């Protein structure tokens, strides 16, 4: 499959060249970039090869290297969280994708959440693995946590680019404590070739500040969250907390210690969940295309209708006058070509809405 890959470049808003590839067969799946990727070397890596083989075997996989990493421009001024969301936007716009499922791994999950909230009409399904909504120094503001963060940063500055991998081994053992010697060596090498020490330190600083918990509560699309119980890099509790914050999200615990799923039994579980999930119908893809014509506010109102709320309750939830809610409902009924509330509820629930029934 590697030899079929074609690498292209997209220019970001600030003219950073982002390397991306499209490969595989089947429905499109976009993977938000995560730290330490190299879209060419990953095909050689026993850490990521099974991800690429299996996902591209069942989907048309779109992936890209984060700015500052891999084949994307390394020397960049802006390594902010917002720039990562903008780069995802740049890649899918360059390819010309209209609506697609979106996969976010590790900090790529936060990027995927931010994009899904920014463009609810474009993300049909959201899949998160090993993701978190709060960076290390957001969820723990203690002096001990700050000292630990400073220590990790110093390890990067001292040993990241060296030929000897003793310093990088600290990170490898956190990412995949269940890795074989070959896999650990491959991940050590990936760290060295994918990112400079300076950029790695800058990435770590930004990861620590991530906070998308408020955004998570605004996700509208069907969401699947999976997290390894023994994850040493991002605790299981953070994954569970994130899933609880996203309306209607499905949460699947995986019996693994690895932040990056290796070719292990839980990888098969991961694949058995993700493919059927992205094939489920979602709003805008269910036969009744009128749903695509609803405004974001009308979608909010319809969601509460699907949950069985009356106009007064919808008014209270959205902070609107009841007359305004009635006007929204009139327009919703017109766009959906339904005559009453019962018909609207059936149509909305068939589209995957109303999962948090009152």
C-alpha positions in Angstrom: 0.0 0.0 0.0 2.9 2.3 0.7 3.9 2.5 -3.0 0.4 3.8 -3.9 0.7 6.8 -1.6 1.0 10.2 -3.3 2.2 13.0 -1.1 0.9 16.5 -1.7 1.2 19.9 0.0 -1.4 22.4 1.0 -0.6 26.1 1.9 -2.0 27.2 5.3 -3.4 30.7 6.0 0.1 31.7 7.1 1.7 30.0 4.1 3.1 27.0 6.0 3.3 23.9 3.7 1.3 21.0 5.1 2.2 17.6 3.7 -0.9 15.3 3.2 -1.8 12.1 1.5 -5.0 10.4 0.4 -4.9 6.6 0.1 -7.2 3.6 0.2 -10.7 2.5 -0.9 -14.1 3.0 0.6 -15.7 5.8 2.5 -13.5 8.8 3.3 -12.0 9.0 6.8 -10.0 12.1 7.8 -7.4 11.7 10.6 -6.5 14.9 12.4 -2.7 15.2 12.8 -1.1 14.2 16.1 2.4 14.8 17.4 5.2 12.7 16.1 4.0 11.7 12.6 5.9 11.3 9.4 3.6 10.4 6.5 6.4 8.7 4.6 8.3 7.0 7.5 5.1 5.8 9.2 4.7 3.1 6.5 8.0 1.6 7.6 7.2 1.7 11.3 5.9 -1.3 13.3 4.2 1.2 15.5 1.9 2.8 12.8 2.0 0.4 9.9 -1.0 -1.6 11.0 -3.0 1.6 11.5 -2.3 2.6 7.9 -2.8 -0.9 6.4 -6.1 -1.6 8.1 -7.6 1.9 7.9 -6.7 2.4 4.2 -7.9 -1.1 3.5 -11.4 -0.2 4.5 -11.6 3.6 4.0 -10.1 6.3 1.8 -7.8 7.6 4.5 -6.8 11.3 4.5 -3.9 12.2 6.8 -1.3 14.9 7.1 1.8 15.9 9.1 1.3 18.6 11.7 3.1 21.8 11.1 6.6 21.5 12.6 6.6 17.7 12.1 7.3 15.1 9.4 7.3 16.4 5.8 5.4 19.6 6.7 7.4 22.8 7.1 9.6 22.5 10.3 10.6 26.2 10.7 7.3 27.8 11.7 6.5 30.8 14.0 3.1 29.6 15.0 2.6 26.3 16.8 -0.6 27.2 18.6 -3.7 25.1 19.0 -5.6 27.4 16.7 -3.0 26.9 14.0 -3.6 23.1 14.2 -7.3 23.5 13.8 -6.7 25.9 10.8 -4.4 23.3 9.2 -7.0 20.6 9.4 -9.4 23.1 7.7 -6.8 23.8 5.1 -6.2 20.2 4.2 -9.9 19.2 3.8 -10.6 22.4 1.9 -7.7 21.8 -0.5 -8.9 18.2 -1.2 -12.5 19.5 -1.6 -14.2 17.3 1.0 -17.8 18.3 1.9 -18.8 16.0 4.7 -16.7 13.3 6.4 -16.1 11.2 9.6 -13.1 12.6 11.6 -10.7 10.6 13.7 -8.6 12.3 16.5 -5.9 10.5 18.3 -4.2 11.9 21.5 -4.1 15.7 21.2 -5.5 15.3 17.7 -8.7 14.6 19.5 -8.9 18.1 20.9 -8.2 19.5 17.4 -11.0 17.3 15.9 -13.4 18.5 18.6 -12.6 22.1 17.8 -13.1 21.6 14.1 -16.3 19.6 14.6 -17.8 22.5 16.6 -16.5 25.1 14.1 -17.9 23.2 11.2 -20.9 21.0 12.4 -22.2 20.8 8.9 -19.1 19.0 7.7 -18.3 16.4 10.3 -20.7 13.4 10.0 -19.1 11.3 12.8 -16.4 11.9 15.4 -14.0 9.2 16.6 -11.6 9.9 19.5 -8.9 7.5 20.8 -6.6 8.3 23.7 -7.9 11.9 23.6 -8.2 14.5 26.3 -10.1 17.7 26.7 -7.7 19.2 29.3 -4.0 19.5 29.1 -1.8 18.4 32.0 -1.5 21.9 33.5 -5.2 22.6 33.0 -6.3 19.4 34.9 -3.6 19.8 37.5 -2.3 23.3 38.4 -0.2 22.2 41.4 3.5 23.0 41.9 4.3 19.3 41.5 2.6 19.1 38.1 4.5 22.2 37.0 7.8 20.7 38.1 7.1 17.5 36.3 6.2 19.4 33.1 9.5 21.4 33.4 11.5 18.2 33.9 10.0 16.6 30.7 10.7 19.8 28.8 14.4 19.7 30.0 14.7 16.0 28.9 13.6 17.1 25.4 16.0 20.0 25.2 18.9 17.8 26.4 18.5 14.6 24.5 15.9 14.7 21.7 18.1 15.0 18.7 20.9 12.7 19.9 21.8 9.5 18.1 21.6 7.7 21.4 17.9 7.2 22.4 18.2 7.1 26.2 16.3 10.4 26.6 13.6 9.6 24.0 13.1 6.2 25.7 11.3 8.0 28.5 8.6 9.1 26.1 8.4 5.8 24.3 7.8 3.9 27.5 4.9 6.3 28.3 3.4 6.0 24.9 3.6 2.2 24.7 4.7 0.3 27.8 3.7 -2.9 26.1 5.9 -2.4 23.1 8.5 -4.9 22.0 12.1 -3.9 21.7 11.6 -3.4 17.9 8.6 -1.2 18.4 10.3 0.9 21.1 13.3 1.4 18.9 11.1 2.4 16.0 9.2 4.9 18.1 12.5 6.4 19.4 13.6 6.8 15.8 10.3 8.4 14.8 10.8 11.0 17.5 14.2 11.8 16.3 13.4 12.2 12.6 9.9 13.7 12.8 10.5 16.7 15.0 13.3 18.9 16.3 14.1 19.3 20.0 13.0 22.9 19.9 9.7 22.1 18.2 9.1 19.1 20.5 9.4 21.4 23.5 7.1 23.9 22.0 4.5 21.2 21.2 4.7 20.0 24.8 4.1 23.5 26.2 1.0 23.9 24.0 -0.4 20.4 24.8 -0.2 21.3 28.5 -2.5 24.3 27.9 -5.2 22.6 25.8 -8.7 23.1 27.1 -11.7 22.1 24.9 -14.1 20.9 27.6 -16.6 23.7 26.9 -16.3 23.0 23.1 -16.9 19.3 23.8 -20.4 20.0 25.1 -21.3 21.6 21.8 -20.4 18.7 19.5 -23.5 17.8 17.5 -22.5 14.7 15.5 -22.5 11.1 16.7 -19.3 10.5 18.7 -17.4 7.4 19.6 -14.7 7.6 22.3 -12.2 4.8 23.0 -9.5 4.8 25.6 -7.0 2.3 27.0 -7.5 1.5 30.7 -3.8 1.5 31.4 -2.8 4.5 29.3 0.2 6.1 31.0 0.3 9.2 28.8 -3.4 10.2 29.1 -5.2 8.7 32.0 -8.3 6.6 31.5 -10.3 9.0 33.6 -9.6 11.9 31.2 -11.0 9.8 28.3 -14.1 9.0 30.4 -14.5 12.6 31.4 -14.3 13.8 27.8 -16.9 11.2 26.7 -19.3 12.3 29.4 -18.9 15.9 28.2 -20.0 15.2 24.6 -23.7 14.8 24.2 -24.7 11.3 23.4 -21.1 10.0 23.0 -20.5 6.2 23.1 -17.6 5.2 25.4 -15.6 2.0 24.8 -12.9 1.0 27.3 -10.0 -0.9 25.8 -8.0 -3.4 27.8 -4.5 -2.1 27.0 -1.8 -0.1 28.5 -0.7 1.6 25.3 -1.4 5.2 24.4 -0.6 4.2 20.8 -2.5 1.0 20.1 0.0 -1.6 18.8 -0.8 -4.7 16.7 -2.5 -6.3 19.7 -5.9 -7.8 20.5 -7.4 -4.4 21.3 -6.4 -3.2 17.8 -8.9 -5.7 16.4 -11.5 -4.3 18.9 -10.8 -0.8 17.8 -11.3 -1.7 14.1 -14.5 -3.7 14.9 -16.0 -0.5 16.5 -14.8 2.2 14.1 -15.8 0.9 10.8 -19.5 0.0 11.7 -19.7 3.4 13.5 -18.8 5.5 10.5 -21.2 3.6 8.4 -24.1 4.5 10.7 -26.5 7.1 9.2 -26.1 10.5 10.7 -27.8 13.9 10.3 -27.5 15.2 6.7 -26.8 11.6 5.4 -30.1 9.9 6.1 -32.4 10.0 3.1 -34.2 13.2 4.1 -31.8 15.8 2.8 -33.9 18.7 4.2 -32.0 18.2 7.5 -29.0 19.7 5.8 -30.9 22.9 5.3 -31.4 23.6 9.0 -29.4 26.4 10.6 -27.3 25.6 13.7 -30.0 27.1 16.0 -32.8 25.2 14.2 -30.7 22.0 14.8 -30.6 22.9 18.5 -34.3 23.3 18.7 -34.9 20.0 16.7 -32.5 18.2 19.1 -34.7 19.2 22.0 -37.8 18.3 20.1 -36.3 14.9 19.5 -35.7 14.6 23.2 -39.4 15.2 23.9 -39.2 18.6 25.4 -42.1 21.1 25.1 -41.7 24.6 23.9 -41.3 26.1 27.4 -38.5 23.7 28.3 -36.7 24.4 25.0 -37.1 28.1 25.7 -35.5 27.7 29.1 -32.6 25.5 27.8 -31.7 27.9 24.9 -32.5 31.2 26.7 -35.0 32.1 24.0 -38.5 33.6 24.2 -41.2 31.0 23.7 -42.5 33.0 20.7 -39.0 32.7 19.1 -39.0 29.0 19.7 -42.4 28.7 18.0 -41.1 30.6 15.0 -38.1 28.3 14.8 -40.4 25.3 14.9 -42.5 26.6 12.1 -39.5 27.0 9.9 -38.2 23.6 10.9 -41.5 22.0 9.9 -41.5 23.8 6.6 -37.9 22.7 5.8 -38.5 19.1 6.9 -41.9 18.9 5.1 -43.6 17.5 8.2 -47.0 18.5 9.5 -46.6 18.0 13.2 -44.3 17.4 16.1 -44.6 13.6 16.1 -43.4 13.4 12.5 -40.5 15.8 13.3 -39.5 13.6 16.2 -39.5 10.4 14.1 -37.4 12.0 11.4 -34.9 13.5 13.9 -34.5 10.3 15.8 -33.9 8.4 12.6 -31.1 10.9 11.9 -29.4 10.0 15.2 -30.8 13.0 17.2 -32.5 12.9 20.6 -30.1 10.4 22.2 -30.2 12.1 25.5 -33.9 11.5 26.0 -35.5 13.3 29.0 
